[in-house]
């Protein structure tokens, strides 16, 4: 069982021709309301790939009985939720311009419940975007910990990052987050990577880089006709974690992540077009060859 800790959110996905300069405006071409939140996206992706998963999150009183709750349960996601009756479920406003760049505004809402929540002791836990203090407490109780600071990276203090990384087996971050972590800790990228067993650095359309065992592996992005880049990183992590849980090597897991992400960008919304394992494996074969056998029994 994989436990994913972090935000469950309602996503407002908005398309604009360009981002306006200060004190100016632009118009919205399209506005869709969809299911999101980094942890919930990852949990949904893992469940679609046939791996048991629990979502540890915070929601508002508007979540119980909602279409979102029904959707996650229909996927087989086990829900471990703290409900704040005085807050709404977190909400993300994601603006994408014609060049594919994004800006996100995030209302934490009920995710503030993490700050006072007791941390569970979990066997296999992925720390997604969430309250830094809660993630520290979970990391220090976890057996196998993977960490993805994501958009909340600027909330972490140096001490919190050090305490989490001391327990982290796999770090997920894009190139900007890796640079921020290095600056926060006062180390060069190579030293940061060297302190962690495995680092997966995503590079947008350039694919990703796996650092493990003192070696560097470049994994190309899987080319598709992209409609919406929102959620690609979460789908990548879902694919990686599901493959890891099934016993696949880190390089194979990265390739599975790249394939899973390629499905996510083909439709608007983070959870709209997540593949099952069979469809993922079919596309994997077309781009990377036969899917290798697992290295160990799940």
Phi and psi restraints in degrees (value plus and minus 20) as a CYANA .aco file:
   2 UNK   PHI    -117.7   -77.7
   2 UNK   PSI     113.7   153.7
   3 UNK   PHI    -127.0   -87.0
   3 UNK   PSI     106.6   146.6
   4 UNK   PHI    -132.3   -92.3
   4 UNK   PSI     103.2   143.2
   5 UNK   PHI    -126.8   -86.8
   5 UNK   PSI     109.9   149.9
   6 UNK   PHI     130.0   170.0
   6 UNK   PSI    -178.9  -138.9
   7 UNK   PHI     -94.6   -54.6
   7 UNK   PSI     120.4   160.4
   8 UNK   PHI    -132.6   -92.6
   8 UNK   PSI     109.9   149.9
   9 UNK   PHI    -164.2  -124.2
   9 UNK   PSI     138.7   178.7
  10 UNK   PHI    -115.9   -75.9
  10 UNK   PSI     105.4   145.4
  11 UNK   PHI    -118.4   -78.4
  11 UNK   PSI     108.0   148.0
  12 UNK   PHI    -122.2   -82.2
  12 UNK   PSI      89.3   129.3
  13 UNK   PHI    -118.6   -78.6
  13 UNK   PSI      96.8   136.8
  14 UNK   PHI    -143.5  -103.5
  14 UNK   PSI     116.4   156.4
  15 UNK   PHI    -126.5   -86.5
  15 UNK   PSI     111.5   151.5
  16 UNK   PHI    -151.4  -111.4
  16 UNK   PSI     132.8   172.8
  17 UNK   PHI     -87.5   -47.5
  17 UNK   PSI     -54.1   -14.1
  18 UNK   PHI    -181.4  -141.4
  18 UNK   PSI     139.5   179.5
  19 UNK   PHI    -103.0   -63.0
  19 UNK   PSI     107.8   147.8
  20 UNK   PHI     -93.0   -53.0
  20 UNK   PSI     129.3   169.3
  21 UNK   PHI     -91.9   -51.9
  21 UNK   PSI     141.8   181.8
  22 UNK   PHI     -73.4   -33.4
  22 UNK   PSI     119.4   159.4
  23 UNK   PHI      50.5    90.5
  23 UNK   PSI      -4.2    35.8
  24 UNK   PHI    -146.4  -106.4
  24 UNK   PSI     159.9   199.9
  25 UNK   PHI    -158.7  -118.7
  25 UNK   PSI     150.9   190.9
  26 UNK   PHI    -163.5  -123.5
  26 UNK   PSI     159.7   199.7
  27 UNK   PHI    -133.5   -93.5
  27 UNK   PSI     136.6   176.6
  28 UNK   PHI    -118.2   -78.2
  28 UNK   PSI     103.1   143.1
  29 UNK   PHI    -101.9   -61.9
  29 UNK   PSI     -54.7   -14.7
  30 UNK   PHI    -172.3  -132.3
  30 UNK   PSI     124.5   164.5
  31 UNK   PHI    -161.8  -121.8
  31 UNK   PSI      94.4   134.4
  32 UNK   PHI    -142.4  -102.4
  32 UNK   PSI     124.7   164.7
  33 UNK   PHI    -131.0   -91.0
  33 UNK   PSI      98.1   138.1
  34 UNK   PHI    -157.8  -117.8
  34 UNK   PSI     151.2   191.2
  35 UNK   PHI    -100.1   -60.1
  35 UNK   PSI     119.4   159.4
  36 UNK   PHI    -179.4  -139.4
  36 UNK   PSI    -174.6  -134.6
  37 UNK   PHI      76.6   116.6
  37 UNK   PSI     105.6   145.6
  38 UNK   PHI     -72.8   -32.8
  38 UNK   PSI     -69.4   -29.4
  39 UNK   PHI     -86.8   -46.8
  39 UNK   PSI     -62.9   -22.9
  40 UNK   PHI     -85.0   -45.0
  40 UNK   PSI     -58.7   -18.7
  41 UNK   PHI     -80.5   -40.5
  41 UNK   PSI     -64.9   -24.9
  42 UNK   PHI     -86.1   -46.1
  42 UNK   PSI     -64.1   -24.1
  43 UNK   PHI     -81.6   -41.6
  43 UNK   PSI     -62.8   -22.8
  44 UNK   PHI     -82.2   -42.2
  44 UNK   PSI     -62.2   -22.2
  45 UNK   PHI     -84.3   -44.3
  45 UNK   PSI     -61.5   -21.5
  46 UNK   PHI     -83.2   -43.2
  46 UNK   PSI     -64.6   -24.6
  47 UNK   PHI     -82.1   -42.1
  47 UNK   PSI     -62.4   -22.4
  48 UNK   PHI     -81.2   -41.2
  48 UNK   PSI     -50.1   -10.1
  49 UNK   PHI    -105.6   -65.6
  49 UNK   PSI     -12.6    27.4
  50 UNK   PHI      64.2   104.2
  50 UNK   PSI       0.5    40.5
  51 UNK   PHI    -131.0   -91.0
  51 UNK   PSI     114.8   154.8
  52 UNK   PHI     -85.2   -45.2
  52 UNK   PSI     116.1   156.1
  53 UNK   PHI    -168.0  -128.0
  53 UNK   PSI     124.5   164.5
  54 UNK   PHI    -138.2   -98.2
  54 UNK   PSI     114.7   154.7
  55 UNK   PHI    -120.0   -80.0
  55 UNK   PSI      98.1   138.1
  56 UNK   PHI    -123.1   -83.1
  56 UNK   PSI      89.4   129.4
  57 UNK   PHI    -173.3  -133.3
  57 UNK   PSI     157.5   197.5
  58 UNK   PHI    -143.7  -103.7
  58 UNK   PSI     116.0   156.0
  59 UNK   PHI    -155.9  -115.9
  59 UNK   PSI     146.3   186.3
  60 UNK   PHI    -112.8   -72.8
  60 UNK   PSI     157.9   197.9
  61 UNK   PHI     -86.9   -46.9
  61 UNK   PSI     -34.3     5.7
  62 UNK   PHI     -98.8   -58.8
  62 UNK   PSI     -26.1    13.9
  63 UNK   PHI    -105.5   -65.5
  63 UNK   PSI     -60.4   -20.4
  64 UNK   PHI     -80.3   -40.3
  64 UNK   PSI     105.9   145.9
  65 UNK   PHI      60.1   100.1
  65 UNK   PSI     -17.7    22.3
  66 UNK   PHI    -100.0   -60.0
  66 UNK   PSI     148.1   188.1
  67 UNK   PHI     -82.0   -42.0
  67 UNK   PSI     -50.9   -10.9
  68 UNK   PHI     -86.8   -46.8
  68 UNK   PSI     -66.9   -26.9
  69 UNK   PHI     -79.3   -39.3
  69 UNK   PSI     -65.3   -25.3
  70 UNK   PHI     -81.3   -41.3
  70 UNK   PSI     -58.3   -18.3
  71 UNK   PHI     -83.2   -43.2
  71 UNK   PSI     -69.8   -29.8
  72 UNK   PHI     -83.0   -43.0
  72 UNK   PSI     -60.4   -20.4
  73 UNK   PHI     -86.0   -46.0
  73 UNK   PSI     -56.0   -16.0
  74 UNK   PHI     -85.6   -45.6
  74 UNK   PSI     -47.9    -7.9
  75 UNK   PHI     -98.0   -58.0
  75 UNK   PSI     -35.8     4.2
  76 UNK   PHI      76.2   116.2
  76 UNK   PSI      -7.3    32.7
  77 UNK   PHI     -94.2   -54.2
  77 UNK   PSI     107.4   147.4
  78 UNK   PHI    -100.6   -60.6
  78 UNK   PSI     111.0   151.0
  79 UNK   PHI    -124.7   -84.7
  79 UNK   PSI     103.0   143.0
  80 UNK   PHI    -139.5   -99.5
  80 UNK   PSI      66.8   106.8
  81 UNK   PHI    -135.4   -95.4
  81 UNK   PSI     119.3   159.3
  82 UNK   PHI    -120.6   -80.6
  82 UNK   PSI     106.6   146.6
  83 UNK   PHI    -125.1   -85.1
  83 UNK   PSI     108.6   148.6
  84 UNK   PHI    -122.5   -82.5
  84 UNK   PSI      87.7   127.7
  85 UNK   PHI     -87.7   -47.7
  85 UNK   PSI     -34.5     5.5
  86 UNK   PHI    -121.6   -81.6
  86 UNK   PSI     -15.7    24.3
  87 UNK   PHI    -150.1  -110.1
  87 UNK   PSI     141.5   181.5
  88 UNK   PHI    -111.2   -71.2
  88 UNK   PSI     141.8   181.8
  89 UNK   PHI     -81.8   -41.8
  89 UNK   PSI     117.8   157.8
  90 UNK   PHI     -68.7   -28.7
  90 UNK   PSI     127.8   167.8
  91 UNK   PHI    -152.4  -112.4
  91 UNK   PSI     112.8   152.8
  92 UNK   PHI    -133.4   -93.4
  92 UNK   PSI     115.6   155.6
  93 UNK   PHI    -132.9   -92.9
  93 UNK   PSI      86.4   126.4
  94 UNK   PHI    -129.2   -89.2
  94 UNK   PSI      95.0   135.0
  95 UNK   PHI    -124.1   -84.1
  95 UNK   PSI     108.1   148.1
  96 UNK   PHI    -141.2  -101.2
  96 UNK   PSI     111.3   151.3
  97 UNK   PHI    -117.9   -77.9
  97 UNK   PSI     159.6   199.6
  98 UNK   PHI     -86.2   -46.2
  98 UNK   PSI     -38.1     1.9
  99 UNK   PHI    -109.5   -69.5
  99 UNK   PSI     -23.2    16.8
 100 UNK   PHI      72.1   112.1
 100 UNK   PSI     -20.6    19.4
 101 UNK   PHI     -95.4   -55.4
 101 UNK   PSI     134.2   174.2
 102 UNK   PHI    -150.3  -110.3
 102 UNK   PSI     129.3   169.3
 103 UNK   PHI    -152.7  -112.7
 103 UNK   PSI     113.8   153.8
 104 UNK   PHI    -143.5  -103.5
 104 UNK   PSI     115.3   155.3
 105 UNK   PHI    -132.8   -92.8
 105 UNK   PSI     108.2   148.2
 106 UNK   PHI    -143.8  -103.8
 106 UNK   PSI     105.0   145.0
 107 UNK   PHI    -117.6   -77.6
 107 UNK   PSI      91.9   131.9
 108 UNK   PHI     -82.2   -42.2
 108 UNK   PSI     -54.2   -14.2
 109 UNK   PHI      28.8    68.8
 109 UNK   PSI    -145.8  -105.8
 110 UNK   PHI     -91.1   -51.1
 110 UNK   PSI     -28.1    11.9
 111 UNK   PHI     -84.4   -44.4
 111 UNK   PSI     -34.8     5.2
 112 UNK   PHI     -86.2   -46.2
 112 UNK   PSI     -34.1     5.9
 113 UNK   PHI     -84.6   -44.6
 113 UNK   PSI     -42.1    -2.1
 114 UNK   PHI     -78.0   -38.0
 114 UNK   PSI     -55.8   -15.8
 115 UNK   PHI     -76.9   -36.9
 115 UNK   PSI     -53.9   -13.9
 116 UNK   PHI    -128.6   -88.6
 116 UNK   PSI     -16.0    24.0
 117 UNK   PHI    -101.1   -61.1
 117 UNK   PSI     120.2   160.2
 118 UNK   PHI     -91.7   -51.7
 118 UNK   PSI     115.9   155.9
 119 UNK   PHI    -100.8   -60.8
 119 UNK   PSI     110.8   150.8
 120 UNK   PHI    -101.0   -61.0
 120 UNK   PSI     139.1   179.1
 121 UNK   PHI    -115.9   -75.9
 121 UNK   PSI      94.5   134.5
 122 UNK   PHI    -141.8  -101.8
 122 UNK   PSI     124.0   164.0
 123 UNK   PHI     -92.0   -52.0
 123 UNK   PSI     -76.6   -36.6
 124 UNK   PHI    -143.4  -103.4
 124 UNK   PSI      87.9   127.9
 125 UNK   PHI    -149.9  -109.9
 125 UNK   PSI     114.1   154.1
 126 UNK   PHI    -128.0   -88.0
 126 UNK   PSI     102.2   142.2
 127 UNK   PHI    -113.1   -73.1
 127 UNK   PSI      86.4   126.4
 128 UNK   PHI    -114.4   -74.4
 128 UNK   PSI    -185.6  -145.6
 129 UNK   PHI     -80.3   -40.3
 129 UNK   PSI     106.0   146.0
 130 UNK   PHI    -190.3  -150.3
 130 UNK   PSI    -197.1  -157.1
 131 UNK   PHI     -81.7   -41.7
 131 UNK   PSI     104.9   144.9
 132 UNK   PHI     -76.9   -36.9
 132 UNK   PSI     -62.7   -22.7
 133 UNK   PHI     -82.1   -42.1
 133 UNK   PSI     -61.8   -21.8
 134 UNK   PHI     -84.5   -44.5
 134 UNK   PSI     -63.0   -23.0
 135 UNK   PHI     -82.2   -42.2
 135 UNK   PSI     -56.6   -16.6
 136 UNK   PHI     -80.6   -40.6
 136 UNK   PSI     -67.0   -27.0
 137 UNK   PHI     -85.2   -45.2
 137 UNK   PSI     -58.6   -18.6
 138 UNK   PHI     -87.4   -47.4
 138 UNK   PSI     -62.7   -22.7
 139 UNK   PHI     -79.8   -39.8
 139 UNK   PSI     -60.7   -20.7
 140 UNK   PHI     -94.0   -54.0
 140 UNK   PSI     -33.1     6.9
 141 UNK   PHI    -123.8   -83.8
 141 UNK   PSI     -32.7     7.3
 142 UNK   PHI     -98.4   -58.4
 142 UNK   PSI     133.6   173.6
 143 UNK   PHI    -109.9   -69.9
 143 UNK   PSI     -71.9   -31.9
 144 UNK   PHI    -140.6  -100.6
 144 UNK   PSI      91.5   131.5
 145 UNK   PHI    -135.6   -95.6
 145 UNK   PSI     109.6   149.6
 146 UNK   PHI    -138.0   -98.0
 146 UNK   PSI     128.3   168.3
 147 UNK   PHI    -155.0  -115.0
 147 UNK   PSI     114.2   154.2
 148 UNK   PHI    -158.7  -118.7
 148 UNK   PSI      73.1   113.1
 149 UNK   PHI     -85.7   -45.7
 149 UNK   PSI     -52.2   -12.2
 150 UNK   PHI      34.3    74.3
 150 UNK   PSI    -163.8  -123.8
 151 UNK   PHI     -87.7   -47.7
 151 UNK   PSI     -36.0     4.0
 152 UNK   PHI    -109.3   -69.3
 152 UNK   PSI     -11.1    28.9
 153 UNK   PHI     -77.7   -37.7
 153 UNK   PSI     -51.6   -11.6
 154 UNK   PHI     -96.4   -56.4
 154 UNK   PSI     -27.8    12.2
 155 UNK   PHI    -104.6   -64.6
 155 UNK   PSI     -34.5     5.5
 156 UNK   PHI    -104.0   -64.0
 156 UNK   PSI     116.7   156.7
 157 UNK   PHI    -104.4   -64.4
 157 UNK   PSI     147.9   187.9
 158 UNK   PHI     -80.1   -40.1
 158 UNK   PSI     -63.8   -23.8
 159 UNK   PHI     -81.3   -41.3
 159 UNK   PSI     -62.6   -22.6
 160 UNK   PHI     -83.7   -43.7
 160 UNK   PSI     -62.7   -22.7
 161 UNK   PHI     -82.8   -42.8
 161 UNK   PSI     -64.2   -24.2
 162 UNK   PHI     -81.3   -41.3
 162 UNK   PSI     -61.4   -21.4
 163 UNK   PHI     -88.9   -48.9
 163 UNK   PSI     -58.4   -18.4
 164 UNK   PHI     -91.2   -51.2
 164 UNK   PSI     -65.7   -25.7
 165 UNK   PHI     -84.1   -44.1
 165 UNK   PSI     -47.0    -7.0
 166 UNK   PHI     -84.1   -44.1
 166 UNK   PSI     -41.5    -1.5
 167 UNK   PHI    -129.0   -89.0
 167 UNK   PSI     -24.5    15.5
 168 UNK   PHI    -103.3   -63.3
 168 UNK   PSI     110.3   150.3
 169 UNK   PHI    -113.6   -73.6
 169 UNK   PSI     -52.7   -12.7
 170 UNK   PHI    -157.5  -117.5
 170 UNK   PSI     107.3   147.3
 171 UNK   PHI    -127.9   -87.9
 171 UNK   PSI     111.2   151.2
 172 UNK   PHI    -131.1   -91.1
 172 UNK   PSI     110.4   150.4
 173 UNK   PHI    -184.0  -144.0
 173 UNK   PSI     132.8   172.8
 174 UNK   PHI    -105.5   -65.5
 174 UNK   PSI     156.3   196.3
 175 UNK   PHI     -82.0   -42.0
 175 UNK   PSI     -54.0   -14.0
 176 UNK   PHI     -90.2   -50.2
 176 UNK   PSI     -59.0   -19.0
 177 UNK   PHI     -89.8   -49.8
 177 UNK   PSI     -56.2   -16.2
 178 UNK   PHI     -82.1   -42.1
 178 UNK   PSI     -63.5   -23.5
 179 UNK   PHI     -83.5   -43.5
 179 UNK   PSI     -60.9   -20.9
 180 UNK   PHI     -84.7   -44.7
 180 UNK   PSI     -63.4   -23.4
 181 UNK   PHI     -82.1   -42.1
 181 UNK   PSI     -62.4   -22.4
 182 UNK   PHI     -81.0   -41.0
 182 UNK   PSI     -63.2   -23.2
 183 UNK   PHI     -85.0   -45.0
 183 UNK   PSI     -60.6   -20.6
 184 UNK   PHI     -83.9   -43.9
 184 UNK   PSI     -58.1   -18.1
 185 UNK   PHI    -110.5   -70.5
 185 UNK   PSI     -29.9    10.1
 186 UNK   PHI      52.1    92.1
 186 UNK   PSI      15.5    55.5
 187 UNK   PHI    -150.9  -110.9
 187 UNK   PSI     137.5   177.5
 188 UNK   PHI     -96.1   -56.1
 188 UNK   PSI     142.4   182.4
 189 UNK   PHI     -75.7   -35.7
 189 UNK   PSI     -62.7   -22.7
 190 UNK   PHI     -82.6   -42.6
 190 UNK   PSI     -58.7   -18.7
 191 UNK   PHI     -89.7   -49.7
 191 UNK   PSI     -59.7   -19.7
 192 UNK   PHI     -80.0   -40.0
 192 UNK   PSI     -69.2   -29.2
 193 UNK   PHI     -82.7   -42.7
 193 UNK   PSI     -57.6   -17.6
 194 UNK   PHI     -86.6   -46.6
 194 UNK   PSI     -41.8    -1.8
 195 UNK   PHI    -103.6   -63.6
 195 UNK   PSI     -29.5    10.5
 196 UNK   PHI    -139.4   -99.4
 196 UNK   PSI     122.1   162.1
 197 UNK   PHI     -80.5   -40.5
 197 UNK   PSI     -63.5   -23.5
 198 UNK   PHI    -162.5  -122.5
 198 UNK   PSI     112.4   152.4
 199 UNK   PHI    -146.9  -106.9
 199 UNK   PSI     111.7   151.7
 200 UNK   PHI    -133.3   -93.3
 200 UNK   PSI      93.7   133.7
 201 UNK   PHI    -129.5   -89.5
 201 UNK   PSI      96.8   136.8
 202 UNK   PHI    -106.0   -66.0
 202 UNK   PSI     127.0   167.0
 203 UNK   PHI    -150.1  -110.1
 203 UNK   PSI      12.4    52.4
 204 UNK   PHI      37.4    77.4
 204 UNK   PSI    -150.6  -110.6
 205 UNK   PHI     -89.8   -49.8
 205 UNK   PSI     -32.1     7.9
 206 UNK   PHI    -102.2   -62.2
 206 UNK   PSI     -21.1    18.9
 207 UNK   PHI      74.5   114.5
 207 UNK   PSI    -158.6  -118.6
 208 UNK   PHI    -169.4  -129.4
 208 UNK   PSI     144.7   184.7
 209 UNK   PHI    -147.3  -107.3
 209 UNK   PSI     110.5   150.5
 210 UNK   PHI    -123.5   -83.5
 210 UNK   PSI     104.1   144.1
 211 UNK   PHI    -129.6   -89.6
 211 UNK   PSI      95.2   135.2
 212 UNK   PHI    -177.7  -137.7
 212 UNK   PSI     122.6   162.6
 213 UNK   PHI      38.5    78.5
 213 UNK   PSI      10.0    50.0
 214 UNK   PHI      56.1    96.1
 214 UNK   PSI     -12.1    27.9
 215 UNK   PHI    -139.6   -99.6
 215 UNK   PSI     138.8   178.8
 216 UNK   PHI    -139.8   -99.8
 216 UNK   PSI     107.6   147.6
 217 UNK   PHI    -143.5  -103.5
 217 UNK   PSI     109.8   149.8
 218 UNK   PHI    -119.6   -79.6
 218 UNK   PSI     109.9   149.9
 219 UNK   PHI    -136.3   -96.3
 219 UNK   PSI      97.2   137.2
 220 UNK   PHI     -91.7   -51.7
 220 UNK   PSI     131.9   171.9
 221 UNK   PHI     -88.4   -48.4
 221 UNK   PSI     128.7   168.7
 222 UNK   PHI    -105.1   -65.1
 222 UNK   PSI      98.5   138.5
 223 UNK   PHI     -92.4   -52.4
 223 UNK   PSI     106.6   146.6
 224 UNK   PHI    -164.4  -124.4
 224 UNK   PSI     151.5   191.5
 225 UNK   PHI    -103.9   -63.9
 225 UNK   PSI      80.9   120.9
 226 UNK   PHI     -99.9   -59.9
 226 UNK   PSI     113.1   153.1
 227 UNK   PHI    -121.7   -81.7
 227 UNK   PSI     -59.9   -19.9
 228 UNK   PHI    -171.6  -131.6
 228 UNK   PSI      99.2   139.2
 229 UNK   PHI     -96.4   -56.4
 229 UNK   PSI     -28.2    11.8
 230 UNK   PHI     -80.0   -40.0
 230 UNK   PSI     107.8   147.8
 231 UNK   PHI      70.7   110.7
 231 UNK   PSI     -21.2    18.8
 232 UNK   PHI     -82.1   -42.1
 232 UNK   PSI     -63.8   -23.8
 233 UNK   PHI     -83.8   -43.8
 233 UNK   PSI     -59.8   -19.8
 234 UNK   PHI     -85.9   -45.9
 234 UNK   PSI     -60.1   -20.1
 235 UNK   PHI     -84.7   -44.7
 235 UNK   PSI     -59.0   -19.0
 236 UNK   PHI     -78.8   -38.8
 236 UNK   PSI     -68.0   -28.0
 237 UNK   PHI     -83.0   -43.0
 237 UNK   PSI     -59.6   -19.6
 238 UNK   PHI     -80.6   -40.6
 238 UNK   PSI     -64.6   -24.6
 239 UNK   PHI     -83.5   -43.5
 239 UNK   PSI     -64.7   -24.7
 240 UNK   PHI     -80.4   -40.4
 240 UNK   PSI     -70.7   -30.7
 241 UNK   PHI     -85.0   -45.0
 241 UNK   PSI     -59.5   -19.5
 242 UNK   PHI     -83.4   -43.4
 242 UNK   PSI     -62.9   -22.9
 243 UNK   PHI     -85.6   -45.6
 243 UNK   PSI     -60.2   -20.2
 244 UNK   PHI     -81.0   -41.0
 244 UNK   PSI     -65.6   -25.6
 245 UNK   PHI     -82.9   -42.9
 245 UNK   PSI     -52.9   -12.9
 246 UNK   PHI     -97.4   -57.4
 246 UNK   PSI     -25.3    14.7
 247 UNK   PHI      80.6   120.6
 247 UNK   PSI     -10.1    29.9
 248 UNK   PHI     -99.9   -59.9
 248 UNK   PSI     133.6   173.6
 249 UNK   PHI     -87.5   -47.5
 249 UNK   PSI     137.1   177.1
 250 UNK   PHI     -75.5   -35.5
 250 UNK   PSI     -59.8   -19.8
 251 UNK   PHI     -85.2   -45.2
 251 UNK   PSI     -63.3   -23.3
 252 UNK   PHI     -82.2   -42.2
 252 UNK   PSI     -60.7   -20.7
 253 UNK   PHI     -81.8   -41.8
 253 UNK   PSI     -58.3   -18.3
 254 UNK   PHI     -84.1   -44.1
 254 UNK   PSI     -61.3   -21.3
 255 UNK   PHI     -85.4   -45.4
 255 UNK   PSI     -60.0   -20.0
 256 UNK   PHI     -82.5   -42.5
 256 UNK   PSI     -59.1   -19.1
 257 UNK   PHI     -81.4   -41.4
 257 UNK   PSI     -63.7   -23.7
 258 UNK   PHI     -83.0   -43.0
 258 UNK   PSI     -60.0   -20.0
 259 UNK   PHI     -87.4   -47.4
 259 UNK   PSI     -64.8   -24.8
 260 UNK   PHI     -80.9   -40.9
 260 UNK   PSI     -60.4   -20.4
 261 UNK   PHI     -83.5   -43.5
 261 UNK   PSI     -53.8   -13.8
 262 UNK   PHI     -84.3   -44.3
 262 UNK   PSI     -51.8   -11.8
 263 UNK   PHI     -89.5   -49.5
 263 UNK   PSI     -62.7   -22.7
 264 UNK   PHI     -80.1   -40.1
 264 UNK   PSI     -56.2   -16.2
 265 UNK   PHI    -101.8   -61.8
 265 UNK   PSI     -26.1    13.9
 266 UNK   PHI     -97.5   -57.5
 266 UNK   PSI     -34.7     5.3
 267 UNK   PHI    -158.6  -118.6
 267 UNK   PSI     137.6   177.6
 268 UNK   PHI     -90.9   -50.9
 268 UNK   PSI     117.7   157.7
 269 UNK   PHI      85.4   125.4
 269 UNK   PSI     122.2   162.2
 270 UNK   PHI     -91.8   -51.8
 270 UNK   PSI     -47.5    -7.5
 271 UNK   PHI    -137.3   -97.3
 271 UNK   PSI      -9.6    30.4
 272 UNK   PHI     -95.2   -55.2
 272 UNK   PSI     -53.6   -13.6
 273 UNK   PHI    -153.4  -113.4
 273 UNK   PSI      21.3    61.3
 274 UNK   PHI     -96.6   -56.6
 274 UNK   PSI     115.7   155.7
 275 UNK   PHI    -106.4   -66.4
 275 UNK   PSI     137.6   177.6
 276 UNK   PHI    -104.8   -64.8
 276 UNK   PSI     155.1   195.1
 277 UNK   PHI     -83.0   -43.0
 277 UNK   PSI     -58.1   -18.1
 278 UNK   PHI     -85.8   -45.8
 278 UNK   PSI     -65.5   -25.5
 279 UNK   PHI     -88.0   -48.0
 279 UNK   PSI     -56.9   -16.9
 280 UNK   PHI     -81.7   -41.7
 280 UNK   PSI     -66.0   -26.0
 281 UNK   PHI     -83.8   -43.8
 281 UNK   PSI     -55.5   -15.5
 282 UNK   PHI     -83.8   -43.8
 282 UNK   PSI     -66.0   -26.0
 283 UNK   PHI     -90.3   -50.3
 283 UNK   PSI     -54.5   -14.5
 284 UNK   PHI     -76.5   -36.5
 284 UNK   PSI     -66.7   -26.7
 285 UNK   PHI     -80.4   -40.4
 285 UNK   PSI     -56.4   -16.4
 286 UNK   PHI     -89.1   -49.1
 286 UNK   PSI     -47.8    -7.8
 287 UNK   PHI    -128.3   -88.3
 287 UNK   PSI     -50.1   -10.1
 288 UNK   PHI    -142.6  -102.6
 288 UNK   PSI     -23.5    16.5
 289 UNK   PHI      73.6   113.6
 289 UNK   PSI    -192.2  -152.2
 290 UNK   PHI     -78.3   -38.3
 290 UNK   PSI     119.6   159.6
 291 UNK   PHI     -89.5   -49.5
 291 UNK   PSI     100.5   140.5
 292 UNK   PHI     -80.5   -40.5
 292 UNK   PSI     134.1   174.1
 293 UNK   PHI     -88.5   -48.5
 293 UNK   PSI     129.3   169.3
 294 UNK   PHI     -78.9   -38.9
 294 UNK   PSI     128.4   168.4
 295 UNK   PHI    -102.9   -62.9
 295 UNK   PSI     -37.0     3.0
 296 UNK   PHI    -170.1  -130.1
 296 UNK   PSI     142.7   182.7
 297 UNK   PHI     -96.4   -56.4
 297 UNK   PSI     111.9   151.9
